[in-house]
Amino acid sequence: MRRKGIVLIFACLLLLSMSSCQAEERKDEWKNPSFNFRNVKTILVNTSIDSKAQVDEFNIRKLEGFYSNTFFQSGKRWGEYNFLFITPNELKNRISKATGEDMRQLEVEDPVKYKAEVDRFTPIIADAILNIKVTSFGYDKRFVPESYYTYIEQVETEIDVLVQNSQGQWIHERKKITKPVERIKITPAHYDTYANAGMDYTLINIKTNESIWLLRDIREALGKDPIDMTERIIKRAAECLSKI
C-alpha cells in the first residue's frame, strides 16, 4: 500500500511536469474603437529586430520574403480597407520625385536635411506607419528531471498443473495463462529544446502620432522551427489587420 502511494505521487508529479512544459501562446490585440480606419489608405511599413533575437542572415532574408509576399505584392491595395503598403525605399523614391533631390545621396551627405525632408513629406505620402518588430526568435533548452510511472502489462506464462487423464491418473501438465504484471517505465533526465518566436505590431496615426492598433503574438513550442512560427505570426497579423 505504501509503495502504491509513492507511485501515485510520482505519477502526479509527472503529469504536472508534462502540463508545465506545454507550448505557451500569447495573442493580444487592441484597436482604437473611435478611429475610422477607412481614412487610412497608405501605410508606411518599418521593420526591425530586437537585439536579443537570434536571427541569422539566412532567416533575415526569409523574413523579408514573408513581408514582401504579405504586404507588398505588386503594389496592389490590400484587405477590406484597400490599404496600400509602402517600404521606406518607396517613400524615399516618392520624396525624390517631389523634391527633385536624390534622397539616398542626401541621406549620406546631409543627414539633418534628409531627416527634415522625410519628416515633412511622410505625413503627405502616408496616412499611418506600421512598425513591425521581431521581439524573440531562437531556441531554449529546459532540463527535465528523471521521472517514472507504473503500468500493468498482461504477460503470458506457463504454470504446472495437475490434471486427471482418461485413465483416471493424476499427471503434471504445462498450461499457458495470462496474468497482470506491474511494470515501471523510467524516463531518464534530459533536455527538451523549445523554439520561440514573438512579434509586436504597432499601427500609428501619422497626424496625431497615436497608436490606433496593436498586436502582440508570442509563441513557444517543442519540436518547432522559429522561422516557421514567425511566418504563421505574420499571416495571423495580416489577417487581423485586414479585418480591423
C-alpha positions as CSV (number, residue, x, y, z in Angstrom):
1,M,0.0,0.0,0.0
2,R,2.9,2.4,0.9
3,R,4.6,1.7,-2.4
4,K,1.4,2.3,-4.4
5,G,1.0,5.7,-2.6
6,I,4.6,6.6,-3.6
7,V,3.9,5.6,-7.2
8,L,0.8,7.7,-7.3
9,I,2.7,10.7,-6.0
10,F,5.3,10.3,-8.8
11,A,2.6,9.9,-11.4
12,C,1.0,13.2,-10.3
13,L,4.4,14.9,-10.4
14,L,5.0,13.6,-13.9
15,L,1.6,14.9,-15.1
16,L,2.3,18.3,-13.5
17,S,5.7,18.4,-15.2
18,M,4.2,17.5,-18.6
19,S,1.5,20.2,-18.3
20,S,4.0,22.9,-17.4
21,C,6.0,22.1,-20.5
22,Q,3.2,22.5,-23.0
23,A,3.6,25.2,-25.7
24,E,2.7,28.7,-24.4
25,E,1.0,31.3,-26.5
26,R,0.2,34.9,-26.0
27,K,-2.1,36.6,-28.5
28,D,-3.1,40.2,-27.6
29,E,-4.8,42.6,-29.9
30,W,-6.2,46.1,-29.4
31,K,-7.6,48.8,-31.6
32,N,-8.9,52.3,-31.0
33,P,-12.7,51.9,-31.2
34,S,-13.3,55.6,-32.1
35,F,-10.8,55.7,-35.0
36,N,-12.2,55.5,-38.5
37,F,-9.8,53.1,-40.3
38,R,-11.4,54.0,-43.7
39,N,-9.4,57.2,-43.5
40,V,-6.2,55.2,-43.8
41,K,-5.2,54.4,-47.4
42,T,-1.4,54.3,-47.5
43,I,0.7,52.7,-44.8
44,L,4.5,53.0,-44.4
45,V,5.9,49.8,-43.0
46,N,9.0,49.8,-40.8
47,T,10.5,46.5,-39.7
48,S,13.1,45.8,-37.0
49,I,14.6,43.0,-35.0
50,D,15.3,43.1,-31.3
51,S,19.0,42.7,-30.5
52,K,18.2,39.8,-28.2
53,A,16.5,37.8,-31.0
54,Q,18.8,35.2,-32.5
55,V,18.0,35.8,-36.2
56,D,20.8,35.0,-38.6
57,E,21.3,36.4,-42.1
58,F,19.5,33.5,-43.8
59,N,16.4,33.9,-41.7
60,I,16.5,37.7,-42.2
61,R,16.2,37.1,-45.9
62,K,13.3,34.7,-45.3
63,L,11.6,37.4,-43.2
64,E,12.0,39.9,-46.0
65,G,10.3,37.4,-48.3
66,F,7.4,36.9,-45.9
67,Y,6.9,40.7,-45.6
68,S,7.0,41.1,-49.3
69,N,4.6,38.3,-50.0
70,T,2.2,39.5,-47.4
71,F,2.2,43.3,-47.7
72,F,3.9,44.4,-50.9
73,Q,2.8,42.1,-53.7
74,S,2.6,44.0,-57.0
75,G,1.8,47.3,-55.1
76,K,-1.9,46.2,-55.0
77,R,-4.3,47.6,-52.5
78,W,-5.0,45.1,-49.7
79,G,-7.7,44.0,-47.4
80,E,-11.2,45.3,-46.7
81,Y,-10.0,48.9,-46.4
82,N,-7.8,48.8,-49.6
83,F,-4.6,49.6,-47.7
84,L,-1.6,50.3,-49.8
85,F,1.7,49.4,-48.1
86,I,5.0,51.1,-49.0
87,T,8.5,50.5,-47.9
88,P,11.0,53.1,-46.6
89,N,12.7,52.8,-50.0
90,E,9.5,53.6,-51.8
91,L,9.0,56.5,-49.5
92,K,12.4,57.9,-50.5
93,N,11.6,57.4,-54.2
94,R,8.4,59.4,-53.8
95,I,10.1,62.2,-51.9
96,S,12.9,62.3,-54.6
97,K,10.2,62.8,-57.3
98,A,8.6,65.5,-55.3
99,T,11.8,67.4,-54.4
100,G,14.0,66.6,-57.4
101,E,16.7,65.5,-55.0
102,D,18.3,62.1,-54.6
103,M,17.2,61.2,-51.1
104,R,19.7,58.4,-50.9
105,Q,22.6,60.7,-51.6
106,L,21.1,63.4,-49.3
107,E,20.9,60.8,-46.5
108,V,24.7,60.4,-46.7
109,E,25.8,64.0,-47.4
110,D,23.3,65.9,-45.3
111,P,21.5,63.7,-42.7
112,V,19.9,66.7,-41.0
113,K,18.3,67.9,-44.2
114,Y,17.4,64.4,-45.1
115,K,15.5,63.9,-41.9
116,A,13.7,67.2,-42.2
117,E,12.5,66.2,-45.7
118,V,11.4,62.8,-44.5
119,D,9.5,64.4,-41.6
120,R,7.9,66.9,-44.0
121,F,6.8,64.5,-46.7
122,T,5.9,61.4,-44.7
123,P,2.5,62.8,-43.5
124,I,1.7,63.9,-47.1
125,I,2.5,60.5,-48.6
126,A,1.3,58.1,-45.9
127,D,-1.6,58.1,-43.5
128,A,-0.2,55.7,-41.0
129,I,3.0,53.9,-40.0
130,L,3.1,50.2,-39.3
131,N,6.0,49.3,-37.0
132,I,6.8,45.5,-37.1
133,K,9.3,44.2,-34.6
134,V,10.6,40.7,-34.1
135,T,10.9,40.5,-30.3
136,S,12.0,36.9,-29.8
137,F,13.5,34.3,-32.1
138,G,15.6,31.2,-31.3
139,Y,15.7,28.1,-29.1
140,D,15.7,27.5,-25.3
141,K,16.8,24.3,-23.6
142,R,14.9,23.1,-20.5
143,F,16.0,20.5,-18.0
144,V,13.6,17.7,-17.5
145,P,14.4,15.6,-14.4
146,E,14.1,11.8,-14.3
147,S,10.6,10.5,-13.9
148,Y,8.8,7.2,-13.9
149,Y,5.3,5.7,-13.8
150,T,3.9,2.3,-13.4
151,Y,1.6,0.4,-15.8
152,I,0.0,-3.0,-16.0
153,E,1.1,-5.4,-18.7
154,Q,-0.7,-8.7,-19.5
155,V,2.0,-11.3,-19.7
156,E,1.6,-14.9,-21.0
157,T,3.3,-17.6,-18.9
158,E,3.2,-21.3,-18.2
159,I,2.3,-23.0,-15.0
160,D,2.5,-26.6,-13.8
161,V,-1.0,-28.1,-13.0
162,L,-2.3,-31.5,-12.0
163,V,-4.9,-32.9,-14.3
164,Q,-6.6,-36.3,-14.4
165,N,-6.2,-38.2,-17.6
166,S,-8.6,-40.6,-19.3
167,Q,-7.4,-43.5,-17.2
168,G,-8.1,-41.6,-14.0
169,Q,-4.5,-41.0,-13.3
170,W,-3.2,-37.6,-12.0
171,I,-0.4,-36.2,-14.1
172,H,1.5,-33.0,-14.3
173,E,0.8,-30.8,-17.3
174,R,2.0,-27.3,-18.5
175,K,-0.7,-24.8,-19.1
176,K,-0.5,-21.3,-20.6
177,I,-2.1,-18.4,-18.7
178,T,-2.2,-14.6,-18.9
179,K,-1.6,-12.6,-15.7
180,P,-1.2,-8.9,-15.0
181,V,2.4,-7.7,-14.2
182,E,3.2,-4.3,-12.8
183,R,5.9,-2.6,-14.9
184,I,7.9,0.6,-14.2
185,K,8.7,3.0,-17.1
186,I,11.7,5.2,-16.4
187,T,12.4,8.4,-18.4
188,P,16.0,9.5,-17.9
189,A,16.8,13.1,-17.1
190,H,17.2,15.1,-20.3
191,Y,16.9,18.5,-22.0
192,D,14.0,19.5,-24.2
193,T,14.5,22.1,-27.0
194,Y,11.8,24.7,-27.3
195,A,11.5,27.1,-30.2
196,N,10.3,30.6,-29.5
197,A,9.1,33.4,-31.7
198,G,7.4,36.7,-30.9
199,M,6.4,39.9,-32.8
200,D,4.9,43.2,-32.0
201,Y,2.8,45.2,-34.5
202,T,2.0,48.9,-33.9
203,L,-0.1,51.0,-36.3
204,I,0.4,54.7,-35.7
205,N,-1.8,57.6,-37.0
206,I,0.7,60.0,-38.6
207,K,-1.4,63.0,-37.9
208,T,-1.6,62.5,-34.2
209,N,1.3,60.1,-33.6
210,E,-1.0,57.9,-31.6
211,S,-1.3,54.1,-31.7
212,I,-4.5,53.0,-33.3
213,W,-3.9,49.3,-33.5
214,L,-1.6,46.9,-31.5
215,L,-0.9,43.2,-31.8
216,R,1.4,41.1,-29.8
217,D,2.0,37.4,-30.7
218,I,4.4,35.3,-28.6
219,R,4.8,31.6,-29.2
220,E,6.8,28.7,-27.7
221,A,6.6,25.2,-28.9
222,L,8.5,21.9,-28.6
223,G,9.9,20.5,-31.8
224,K,9.1,23.5,-34.0
225,D,11.2,25.9,-36.1
226,P,11.2,29.6,-35.1
227,I,11.1,30.8,-38.7
228,D,8.0,28.7,-39.4
229,M,6.4,30.0,-36.2
230,T,7.3,33.6,-37.3
231,E,5.7,33.1,-40.7
232,R,2.5,32.0,-39.0
233,I,2.5,35.1,-36.8
234,I,2.9,37.3,-39.8
235,K,0.0,35.6,-41.6
236,R,-2.2,36.0,-38.5
237,A,-1.3,39.6,-38.0
238,A,-2.1,40.3,-41.6
239,E,-5.4,38.6,-41.3
240,C,-6.3,40.6,-38.1
241,L,-5.2,43.8,-39.8
242,S,-7.4,43.1,-42.9
243,K,-10.4,42.8,-40.6
244,I,-9.6,45.6,-38.3
